[in-house]
Amino acid sequence: MTHDWNTRTALVHGGTARSQWGEVSEAIFLTQGFVYDTAEAAQARFIEAGPDEFIYARYGNPTVSMFEKRIALLEGAEDAFATASGMAAVSGALTSILKAGDHVVAARALFGSCLYVLSDILTRFGVTVTFVDGTDLDQWQEAIGPQTTAVFFETVANPTLEVVDIEAVAKLAHHHGALVVVDNVFATPVFSRAISQGADVVIYSATKHIDGQGRALGGVILGARDFIRGTVEPYMKHTGGSMSPFTAWIMLKGLETIDLRVRAQTATALAVTEALQGHPKVVRAIYPGHSSHPQYDLTMHQMTKGGTVVALDLGGQEEAFRFLNALKIVLISNNLGDTKSIVTHPATTTHQRLPADQRASLGITPGLVRLSLGIEDTDDLIADVMQALDAI
Ligand SMILES: *Cc1c(COP(=O)(O)O)cnc(C)c1O
């Protein structure tokens, strides 16, 4: 029924299941369990629950199910499993796939917790991991072999905004029968076409653009129905990383406006990048959606737009701190994709724990700041950034 809806319609109406009261806004089913009419009905549901039959909130819940259906429509995935956080999605997707003896190839430039899961946790259970430069296809080709079970990468890396070629890496991985698992946060579900480009599993931290208003942690794993229900669901429902119904309601309402928000934020990110071209205080403005980015063509092919985050190299930590402290509208924090513009200094916060040489090899220099553009007025934001640069 929903298949001929365009995206904006699906984001408002997709997945809606109304109760007998006919409520307009989706109901929050804050219930841990469900009542069965008879003992036989309980037995039958435990043997096999139908698509709209629920047992226990850790297994599924009507509000969570509405969110899963709506985000699956946006992503163009067959199915989705909602998780308690982005990291529950990353660790759940990888752990549900992998077993002792398996081999994973991953891009080196990763969110800190993703790096920890791969290098410190999975290796304890006998999984070997090879890290490569995600933008270097030769390194992927060399590392992926018949023993490789999965590849993992951020499609746009945090915070340096390097873009990994999904189609090319998927081709190499699929040649050896390896699954392609992508963390797609920076690409956003609005601009993602990752599944049609070869990703088997797409992961989001819903904390970022899906909520988009800084209220709740959440995550989601998307992929083929057999994979989600046969591999991910058993792992998640027995290990406990499921999304709460209240969070699912927040994320469901977030999806109604995500297309409008992310497109407005992306237009501002491009406008800020353009305003900064040639600015004497800016060593480098990095934005995948601007023609100055080394992977601009790949970005346009893969995502059609550059997303909501711009990275600036301001020279050194002193310059970066002066810039952060002078901003009046943009908040110093560490979320991204929020309606409120947020600035982060990765070297001293999100990537502080990395050894200095590793930070340097990832391009996280002392002068690098990450600027996540919100939905405030574009001219106000450009003026705020300009006056903060004057303070350097
Ligand atoms: C934030 C983030 C995560 C983790 O998500 P949480 O919701 O904070 O658990 C994973 N990957 C990327 C790229 C992120 O930005």
The ligand as a Gaussian input file, in Angstrom:
#p B3LYP/6-31G(d) Opt

LIG

0 1
 C       27.347000       8.919000      17.409000
 C       27.884000       7.893000      16.531000
 C       27.841000       6.531000      16.884000
 C       27.298000       6.050000      18.214000
 O       25.963000       6.380000      18.426000
 P       25.309000       6.511000      19.896000
 O       23.864000       6.750000      19.605000
 O       26.003000       7.644000      20.576000
 O       25.553000       5.203000      20.596000
 C       28.353000       5.613000      15.997000
 N       28.894000       6.000000      14.816000
 C       28.952000       7.299000      14.439000
 C       29.553000       7.660000      13.123000
 C       28.453000       8.294000      15.281000
 O       28.536000       9.570000      14.907000

